[in-house]
């Protein structure tokens, strides 16, 4: 049986609200994707450990990488 390469485009994903509490589990499972300006969706992966501040418990920084050269960080301002 030969698989059609367009099959993977039709896989339905469950949309989960990303919060400060579940971001670690979602990144470790590889379930977070980012919508790029050109219309493509890229899967992001963790690139280091989550940094939390003792003085201000609302501050958080999660470094991530995507593709070959892409990188960034999720901070507390990215959550709703």
C-alpha positions in Angstrom: 0.0 0.0 0.0 1.4 3.4 -1.0 0.6 6.4 1.1 -0.4 9.6 -0.5 2.0 12.4 0.7 -1.0 14.8 0.9 -2.5 12.6 3.6 -0.6 14.3 6.4 -2.0 17.7 5.5 -5.5 16.4 6.4 -4.7 15.2 9.9 -6.9 17.0 12.4 -5.1 18.5 15.4 -6.7 19.3 18.7 -6.4 22.9 19.7 -5.2 23.2 23.3 -4.9 26.5 25.1 -1.2 27.1 26.0 -0.8 28.3 29.5 2.2 28.8 31.8 1.3 25.5 33.6 1.2 23.3 30.5 3.8 24.8 28.2 6.5 22.5 29.4 4.5 19.3 28.8 3.3 20.5 25.4 6.9 21.3 24.2 8.3 18.1 25.5 5.6 16.1 23.6 6.2 18.2 20.4 2.7 19.5 20.2 3.4 23.2 19.7 3.4 24.7 16.2 4.0 28.3 15.1 2.3 30.0 12.2 4.9 31.8 10.0 4.3 34.9 7.9 4.6 32.9 4.7 1.6 30.7 5.7 3.6 27.6 6.8 3.3 25.9 10.2 6.6 25.0 11.9 6.9 22.6 14.8 9.0 24.1 17.6 11.2 22.2 20.1 12.7 23.2 23.5 16.2 24.6 23.4 17.1 24.7 27.0 15.3 24.7 30.4 12.4 26.9 31.4 13.6 29.9 33.4 11.3 31.1 36.2 12.0 34.1 38.5 11.8 33.9 42.3 11.0 37.6 42.9 8.3 37.8 40.2 6.5 34.4 39.8 4.7 35.7 36.7 7.9 35.9 34.7 8.8 33.0 32.6 11.1 32.3 29.6 11.1 29.2 27.5 13.8 29.1 24.7 12.8 27.2 21.6 14.2 26.2 18.2 12.6 25.5 14.9 14.0 24.3 11.6 17.7 24.6 11.0 18.5 28.2 12.1 15.3 29.5 13.7 15.2 30.2 17.4 13.3 32.3 19.9 11.8 32.4 23.4 8.3 32.3 24.8 7.9 34.8 27.6 5.1 35.8 29.9 3.8 38.4 27.4 3.0 35.7 24.9 0.3 34.1 27.0 -3.3 35.4 27.1 
